[in-house]
């Protein structure tokens, strides 16, 4: 065999050896990755179980009941958002023991018309509720949400009403305005529309560093930008696969142990307040109030605006509430500043349809908050009682004729 052929065969042998080494290395890496993923999945599962147990204990302690809060915590963990035009998201339909959500993403509410025998009055009054997770009923069973409490209180007074809970976890006041507009567009003609706000307008501004945006707006912006560029989408997917790999997670963990100051950490609460955001948070909310008032004049409904309480402004705290206030201490300054600004804003306080409920739970010595903003069922009942007077006044107040529902003829 000539020297040239021997060299070619030798080169091919070296390539085959190198390829075998690369192949074996890849197999070993994949095997190691699979083992790490299995171990980390087990660890994540245990951590999730511990987190769920912590939520169980938190709800059970705050609510004073060891049974249903455990079921409720499980059902909260199972909820999923789905895309909804204009308002961005709504909950997927869900059937549970404490939480039930219909095909439109609307939480079930106690209604006399559904629960009792027919009433001689054939024309029930309609009341819509809009707000975030506190009004939606985070931490409360369907029949013990604030709208359900209001419906029951009205029924006790002999009023025949239909109550609809359009609140959603995470909604800010602008989303509520849009959600109301969509209801009116579909022909809904309520007599009264009740709003409970304050928390999400504030936290969304803190998360994004800008007032007047939806909660986690940056996530939706990133998703949109990815969908507009295939190379960017591919690069992001590759980067995400690398970041989520077992080897990468182990490397980050080791780095954090070796040099914790250099390792990036995830905050469990939004970053500390920027004082300059406070006036803009209140201004955006006040503008939305004016929009809704104008809609009320045009469509014949009476709005009722309520500012919700938070644990940071409650005067008498239980040991449980003090722990929650300490846990979210980074938010306290901003929430107090926003509340003070709301109280001094003439466009809000001077109007009879605006009601500041931030001090409504101050004198209660029992636990009212399950975290920094969500209330116990009993505290929700107290807020419902505080809303009852303004709602009764709104129902009794003469208002303009609603815009008739018309079916447009399309040529």
DACORLIN-V691513 format. One record per helix or strand of 3 or more residues. SS is the DSSP state (2 for helix, 1 for strand). FROM is the first residue (numbers start at 1). TO is the last residue. Records with the same first field share a line. If there is no record, write none. Layout:
SS=FROM-TO, FROM-TO
This chain:
2=3-63, 68-78, 112-115, 133-136, 142-144, 146-156, 173-185, 199-208, 217-227, 230-244, 246-258, 277-299, 311-313, 319-327, 329-344, 346-349, 377-396
1=81-84, 88-91, 125-131, 161-165, 192-197, 302-307, 354-356
